[in-house]
Amino acid sequence: MNTENTNAQQPAPSALERRLDLTIAIADLDKDVDARLKRISKNVKMAGFRPGKVPANIVRQQHGDQARHEALNEALDRAFGQAVMAQQLRVAGYPRIEPKNTENSTHLEFAAVFEIYPEVQLGDMSAAEVERPVLEVTEAEIEKTIEILRKQRIRYEAADRAAAKEDRVVIDFLGKKDGEPFQGGQATDYPFVLGQGMMLADFENAVEGLKAGEGKTFDMTFPEDYFSKELAGQKVQFEITVKKVSGPVLPELDAEFAKTLGVPDGDVAKMREEITGNLKREVKKRIQSKIKDQVMDAIIKANPIEIPNALIEMEVHRLMENARRDMEQRGMKINDFPMQPEWFAEQAKRRVTLGLVLAELVKVKELHAKPEQVRAIVDEAAQSYEHPEEVVRWYYAQPQRLQEIEGVAIEDNVVSYVLGVAKVTDKAAAFDELMGQQQA
């Protein structure tokens, strides 16, 4: 436990902040320091002295500050722990230790400033309103999904015709503003697919209708909200040359296509069966996710509590570390992308709030995970793999692997409980909206 400079800027105090006075007897501290130095002296090595024979005054000179620092920290930890237990306080985070400026020749005096966990009084969930999406997977949704899978595996063949939407073109272009080329306005052999919004609409419209080898010069005005402030709302001129036009070719619904989707024998009927099963699982998962988000929002609204700043700061730090690891795994250099704690503050506050309220809700309403629930979730997750039984064995090989699954089961229990007491309205869900797809 480290003492801190009282001049350091601290978060605004909350109703959860507490302050305890700590007193350390100097005699006891000195006794502990002497004992530590005696232990250290047994192993001190110094030229001219045999091991363990270095004079005590030299040992104290070299190691006294360290021994006193360790002894004081241990004494403060002990004193703080005893004071907290005596008052039966649940400490959130770590205390801030502030030395007191007192003229006491026998004792050192400190103040421990810290936060406690809030008392969670569960609110009434019967007034909560939840809109439950409803969607039955029919042949129409299955066909649409198959079409999307075909488009994901599209190939392009050279076409001796004018470029049209969905075509892949390769172009050279040069942009000028007031007759001078501008930064980022030039490229050679630049490929993109017309109609996918990769380029501004006016730019794509100018490319449409041109054949390979043809070009044109046209004026264009950048949108007012364009990301480049230097170009936003500005009129420019582009010179473009189309070098290649390729038309889209969708794969046939045959054995080869089935094999690309992981069906070894190319059985199209089996492929369709697997697509149907996966789609139903995904629809169910997305509906559950939307319901869960609404339930969690309702829980936060019905249970307003003050959150310890210490817990929010710890969660912010954890989220930042997760983001850094994710960026590193993607090959990004995190040193070139300095993160700001405030980016994660709202998410951290939400997560901490839910953690505290859900813990109380699970305890009071007995919503703990049951073994059969955990197994059902594992079995369902395993269905997405080629050998489900191996996935199940992997989860159960080490109990700690089931902790995340148990968390999912608890969340499911919380959602079921809230849906049982809240005002729930079923609403038909649009397939494209639910799956995050554009209407074909």
N, C-alpha and C positions, 0 to 999 in steps of 0.2 A: 504494500500500500504506500503510494508516494504522496508526499505533501506537495501542494501547488501554490504558486504565487497568487495571492488574493487580488492582484492587479490585473490578472488575465481576464479577458472578456468572457463572461459566462452567459448561458441562455437565460431568458427572463424566468424568474421563479414561478412555479405553478402551485396549485393547491395541494399537490402531492409532495411538495418539498418538505423535508424534515431536517432538523439540526440537533446533533447530540454533542455534548461536551465530553471530551476524553482527557484523562489525566494519567500521565506516566511517571512513576517514581524514579527520580534520577539515580538513586542508590541501586534499584533493581536493574536499571538500564546499564549502569557501570559494571555491575556484577556480570551481566550477560556478555558485555563487550569483553571483559577480562577472560571469561570462559571461552569465547570464540577465538581470541588471540592465542590462548594456550593451545587450543586444538590446531590452529594454523601453524604455530611455531614448530610442531612436530614434523611438519613436512616441508618447511621453508628451506630452500637451498641457496647458499650464498658462498661466493669464493672466499676461501680462508677459514671457513667453518665447516665442521662436520654436520650432516643432516640432523636437524633437531637441536642443534647447539647454538643457533644464532641468538645473540642477546635479546632479552625481552624488549628493551627500549628501541632496538632497531626494528624488531617485528612490529611494535606499536607504531613507529614512525611510518613504516611502509604500508601497513595494512589496517591501521587504526580507523581511518575514515570509512573504509569499506565495512569493517566489522560493526561500527556504530550505526551506519546506514541500515545494514541488515537487521541489527538488533532492534532499532527503532521501528522499522517497518513491521517486524514480527510482533512487537509490543502493541503497535497501533491496530494491527489485524485482530489480535486477541481482545484488546479493549473494546474495539468496535463490535466484534461478534458477541461479546458478553452484554454490551449495552442494548444491542438489537434484540437479543433473546429475552432480556429482562422486560422489554416493552412489547415483545411479540409483534415485531414489525417485519413485513415482507419487502425486502430491499430490491429495487429495480435498478439494474446497472451497478456501477461502482461509485463509492463515495468520493467526494472531494475533501481532502484534508487541509484545513487551514490552521497554521500555527497562531497561537494567541501571544500577544506582546504583554506578558505579565512578569512581575518581579517576584518570582517564587523560587527560592533557593533549593527546595526539596523536590519539586515536581515540574514536569513540562506539561503545558496545557494546550489542547488542540480542540478545534470544532470540526465535526464530520458533517458535511452537507450532502444530502442524498435525496432520492425520490423513492416513494413506496408504490406498490401496485395499487390500483384503484379497487374499491369495492364495487363489484358488478351486481347491480340489481336488475334482473331480467325484466324487460318491458313486455307489454301485451302485443303479441303477434297476430291477434285475431283481426286487427284493423288493416293489416298489410294486404296489398293487392298484387297479385302475380298473374301475368299473362302467359299462358302455356301454349307454345307453338304446337300445332298438330299437322302432320304430313304423312300420308300413306304413300309408300313407294310403289308406283304402278309401272306398267310397260313404258309409259311416256318418259318417266324419269330414267329408267334403265337405258332406253334408246339414246336419250340425251347424253348420258354418261359415256356410253360406248362411242358416241360421236366426238365427245371431248377427248377421249383416249386416242381416237384416230387422228385428231388434229394435233395432239401432242407428238405424234410420230409422223408428221407430214414430211414429205420430201419435195424438192423443187427441181423441175426440168426446164431447160432453156426453151424460151418461146419466141418465135419470130413474129411478134405482134406488138401492138401498143400496150403499155403497162396499165394494169387495172388493179382495183382493190384486191387484197389477198396475195398479190404478186410480190415476189422478192426481187428487188432491184439493186444494182450496184452502180453508184454514181460518183462523179467528181463535182465538187461545187466550190464556188468562191463568192463570199459575201463582201460587199463594200458599203461603207457609210460615208456619204459626202465624197464619193469617188476614191476613198482609201480603204484597203482591206482592214477588217477589224478582228480582234483576237477571238479565236474559236469559230470563225466564220469560214474556215477552209478545210477541205478534206479530199483525199484521193482514194478511190476504190472503197467507198463507204457503202456498206450493205444495210438494208432495212426492209421491212415488210410493210407495204402500203395498207393503211386502214387500221394499224395497231396502235396509233398514237405515239409512235417513237419520235416523229417529227411534228412540227406545228402544222395545223390543218392547211393553211395557205401554201406552205412549202410542198406538202404531199399533193395538193390539188394541181400544182404546177408540174409535178413529175408525171401524174397520170396522163395517159394519152400519148406519151413519147415512146418511140421504139429505141432499141439499142443503136447507138451511133448518132442519135438525134440530141439536140440541146436547145436551150432557150435562155433568155435573159428576162427577168421579171422583177417588179417592185413588190415589196412586202413590208408591212408595219408590224413590229413586235407588240404583243399584248402589253397593256399597262402594268399588269402584275407579273411580268416576266422576271425570272430570278436574277438576271443580270441588270443591275440598276443603270448601267451605261447604255443598255439597249432597250430597256422598257419604254414602250410607246414611241420608239424611234422608227423612221422610215429608212429602209435599206434596199439595196439591189443585189440580187443573186444571179450568178451565171452557173448553169448546171449542164452537165453532159451525162446522158444515160449510157452506161457501158455494157449493161447486161440486164435482161428481163427474164425471170424464171417463174413459171406458173406452178401453183400448188398441186400436188398429187397425193390424195389420201390413200392409205393402205387399204387393201381389200379385206373384208371380214373372212379370212381364210385361216388355214392351219399356221401359216407363217406369222400372221398377226397374233394368233393365240399364243404362239411360242414366245413372242416378245413380251407377253403379259405373264409369263411364268408358267404356262401350261406345257409341260415337256412333250406330250404326245400330239399337241396341236389340235386337240378336240375342241371344236368351236362351242358345242353345247356345254361342255365342262367350263369353258372360259366364261360363257354367259352366266352360268350358275355361280361362279366365283365372284364375278362382277356384282351380281345381284346381292349376294351375301355381304360383300364388303360395303356396298352402297347402303344397305339397310343398317349395318353397324355404324357407318359414318353419320348417317342421318340421325340415328338415335343418339350418338355421341354429341352432335351439334345441338340437338334439341335440349339434351340434358345440360349442356354448357350454358345455353341461354337462360334456362330456368334457374340454374345455380347462380348465375350472375344477378338475376333479379332477386332471388332469395337472400343473397349476401347483402345486396343493397338495402333490402327491407330490414334485415337484422341490424345493420348499422344505424338506420333511421330510427328504429324502435328502441335502440339501446345507446343513447348518447353518453359517452364517458370521457373523462379527461385521461389523456395518455401521457405516461412519463416521457419526458424529452430524451432520457437516456436510452429507452427502448427504441425510439424512433431513430436516434443517431446510430445505434447498433445495426438496425435493419437497413438503413441507408448504406452503411459501410458494406454490409453483406451483399446488397443488390449491386453496388458498384464493383465489388470483386467478381461477382457472377458475370457482369457485363464485360469486364476486362478479359476474363477467361474465354468468354464467347468470341470476343473480337480476336483474341490471339489464335483461337482454333480456326478462325476464318482467314488467318494469314494477315491480319491488319496489325499495324504498328501502333500500340496504345500510347506510346510517347508522343506521337504526332496528333493525338486526339485527347486532349486533357478533359476529363470529366468534371462536372460540377455537381456537388451534393444536392443542390436544390432541384436538379432534374429528377431525382428519385424520392423527394420528400413526400409528395402526395401518395405515391404508391406504398411507401414505407408506412405512412400513417394508417392507411387502409388495412394493410396486412397485420400491423400490430393490433389495431382495434378489433379486427375479426378474430385474431388469435386469442385475445383476452375474453371476448364475449362468447366465442364458440366453446372455449374450455369450460366456462361456467354452464353454458347451455347443455353440453354433453354430460357434465356431472349431475346437474339437477334433473334432467330428463332421461338420464341413463341411456344415452345414445351411442355407447361404445360399440366398436366393431365386433362382429361375431365371426367365429372361424368359418362358418358356411358362407358368409358374405364375402370374405376374403378369397375363398376358393372360387366362388362364382366369378369374381372380377378377374382373377388370374386366368381361369378357363376361357373367358371371353377375350381377354387380351391375346392369349396364345393362338386363337383361331386365325389371326392375321399372318401366322408363320407357316412355313411348309411342314414343319414337324412340331405340332402343338404340344405333344407329350414331353418333348425335350425342354421346351420353355417352362412348362409347369414344374418339371423336376429341378430346373435351374433356380426358380424362385424359392422352392422349398428346401433346397440344399443348405441354405444359410438363412436363419430366421430374420436377420437384419434386412434382408432383401425385401421382406414383406412389409416393412414399416411404411413405405410409400403407399402400398396397396391398402394397408390398414387406414391410412389417412384418407384415401379415396372413399373407403367404406363409411368412415365417420361422417364425411361430407355428405354422402348419399343419405345417411340416417337423418342428418340435420335438415336436408332438403325435404325429405319425406315428412318429417315432423311439421315443418312450416307449412307445407302444402296441405297438411291435414287440418290446420287451424286457421289459415289465411283465406282470403277471398280470391279464389282461383277462377280465371276465365279462359276457356279454350279459344284459340284463334288459329284459323287456317294459315299455314306458312307457305310462302312462295319458294319453290325449289331453288331457283337461281339466287334468291336473296339469302336463303339459308346456307347454301354452299359457296356463296361469295363469287358467283359467276355472272358474266354478262349474258343477257338474253340473246339467244341466237337469232 
